[in-house]
């Protein structure tokens, strides 16, 4: 009875194992089918990731080239701007110096013009003075001639007529002398007035030189009125006037020479002014050319800045797409990690079931050996025992088939788990590579932004 109960319990456990095995086989088949579909989808995604990665690398290389080109362009532009700025500063300094020289030359020209006008006025005044002196000399010469004729007439009258006419001659003489005396003060007054007018019209340095001569002339005129027009006095006065005339001619000649030198200096200043104006025109034309070049450079710089801004906007859009793709990859990686965790849980469950089946198999083998020993000992005592033995053997063979199928499914699951683990490792490495490339790309973007800010 104990043997029958043990055999019934073994058959029940075998039936339960048989009922569990088809479900496991279905799960294995579903897992294999799902694994094949997931593998194709994974390959498609992996190829798409590779293409996007190549595109990102190409864009990064292009961006590095553009950044290098832009840095070279900025360096060249800085050199050109520094040269243009230095030339502009030099031109400004030269124009300032030339303007200062021009102002000095204009001031000197105005001062020379004023001196020229003063000299012309002095020359006209000297000419008027010479004319006045000449007229005075002619007046004095006429008076001396009349005085000589009157003296000769009186001498002849005294010789012809004696005493009766003496009173009349004396009166005439007295009257003539009084007339001369009265005439002389009037002439002296006229001379004083003319000398005063001449002093007002003459320059200071000539008036100061002629004051002594005028005083001497007055003294001589007074002496002439007292000494009745002495010939020696007249000769002295004529010599004095001749000396004054020579001095005036010398001063006129000196002023003419000075005027000639001033004309030469004015001509030199005019030539220098023309040179300065020519240089100013050259500087003005150079300034206009520099301004035109500056405007063209500014337009080129603006066009390049627009191009760079467009490229930066495209790069920003590409960066956003890359970040979005990376976020998708991260979510997919998390999903794969969750699937891996579930696969690991399935693997652990399958291993536990395998251990349970191995334990059952060992028990069945031990029972089989017991049955064989018993059958060998009993040597088939009964036909019923033979039937039961055949049933047990058949059940044992079925159990062995089920165990072999379970082993095959376990091997397939183990292989699939290994493949998923390798794929997961590859995905992790790719994700790390993507993150490294993303950090490099971010560093490149930061360098680009800093270079744009510096430029």
Residue, then its C-alpha position, 0 to 999 in steps of 0.5 A: x500500500x505504501x508503494x501504491x501511495x508513493x506512485x500516485x503522489x509521484x504521478x500527481x507531481x508529474x501531472x502538475x509539472x506537465x501542466x506547468x511546462x506548456x505555459x513555460x514553453x508558450x512564454x519561451x516562444x513569446x519571448x523568442x518572438x518578441x526578442x526577434x522583433x525587438x532585435x530588428x527594431x533595435x538595429x533600425x534605431x541603432x542605424x538611425x543613431x549612427x547616422x545622427x551621430x555621424x551628422x552631429x560629428x560632421x556638424x561639429x567638424x564644420x563648426x570647428x572649421x567655421x570657428x577657426x575661419x572666424x577667429x582668423x577673420x577676426x584676427x585679420x580684421x583686428x590687424x586691418x582696423x589697427x592699421x587703419x586706426x593708426x593711419x587715421x591718428x597719424x593723419x589727424x595729427x598731421x592735419x592738426x599740425x598743418x592747421x596750426x602751421x596754417x594759422x601761424x602763417x595766416x597770422x604772420x601774413x596778416x601782421x605783415x599786411x598790417x606792417x605793409x599798410x603802415x609802411x605805405x602810410x609812412x611812405x605817403x607821409x614822408x612824401x607829403x613831408x618832402x613836398x612841404x619841405x620843398x615848398x618851404x624852401x622855395x618860399x624862403x628862397x623867394x623871400x631872400x631874393x626880395x630882401x636882396x632887391x630891396x636893399x639894392x634899391x635903397x642903396x641906389x636911392x641914398x646915393x641919388x637923393x640925399x637928406x630929404x629922402x632919408x626920412x622917407x627912405x628910412x620910413x620905407x626901410x623901416x616899413x620894409x623891415x617892419x614888413x619883413x619882421x611882420x611877415x616873418x612871424x606869420x611865416x614862422x606861424x605857418x611853419x609851426x602849423x605845418x610842422x605840427x601837421x607833419x608831426x601828426x602825419x609822420x610816424x613816431x620814429x621819424x617825428x622823434x628824429x625831426x624834433x631837434x631839427x625842427x627846434x633848430x629850424x625855429x631857432x634859425x628862423x628867429x635868428x634870421x628875423x634878427x640878423x636880417x637874413x644873413x647869407x651864411x644862415x641861409x646856407x646853413x639852413x639849406x645844408x640842414x634841409x639837405x641833410x634832412x632830405x638825405x636822411x629822409x631818402x636813406x630812410x625811404x631806401x631802407x623802408x623800400x628794402x624792408x618792403x622788398x624783403x617783406x614782399x619776398x617773405x610774403x611770397x614764401x609764406x604764400x608758397x608755404x600756404x599753397x603747399x599746406x593747402x595741397x597737403x590738406x587736400x591730399x589728407x582730405x582725399x586720404x580721409x575720404x578713401x579711409x572712410x569709404x574703406x571703413x564703410x565697406x569693411x563695416x558692410x562686410x563685417x555686418x554680412x559676415x555677422x548675419x551669416x554667423x548668426x544664421x549658422x548659429x541659429x542652425x546650430x542651435x536648432x541642431x543642438x535642440x534636435x540632438x538634445x531631444x534625441x538624447x532625451x529619447x535615447x535616455x528614455x529608451x535606455x531606461x526602458x531597456x534597463x527595466x526590461x533587463x531587470x524583468x528578464x533577470x527576474x524571469x531568469x531567476x525564476x527559471x533557474x529556481x524552476x530548473x533547480x526544482x525540476x532537477x530535484x524532482x528528476x533526482x527523486x524520480x531517478x532514485x525512485x526508478x532505481x528503487x523500482x528496478x531493484x524491487x522488480x529485479x528482486x521480485x522478478x515479476x511476481x504479478x502481472x499487475x506489477x508489470x503493468x504498473x511498472x510499464x506505466x511508471x516507465x512510460x511516465x518516467x520517459x515522458x518526464x525525461x522528455x519534459x526535462x529535456x524540453x525544459x533544458x532546451x528552453x532554458x538554454x534558449x532563454x539563457x542565450x537570449x538573456x546573454x544577447x540582451x545583456x550584450x546589447x544592453x552593454x553596447x547600448x550603455x557604451x553608446x550612451x556614454x559615447x553620446x554623452x561624451x560627444x554631447x559634452x564636447x559639443x557643449x564645450x565647442x558651443x561655449x567656445x563659440x559663444x565666448x569667441x562671438x562675445x570677444x569679437 
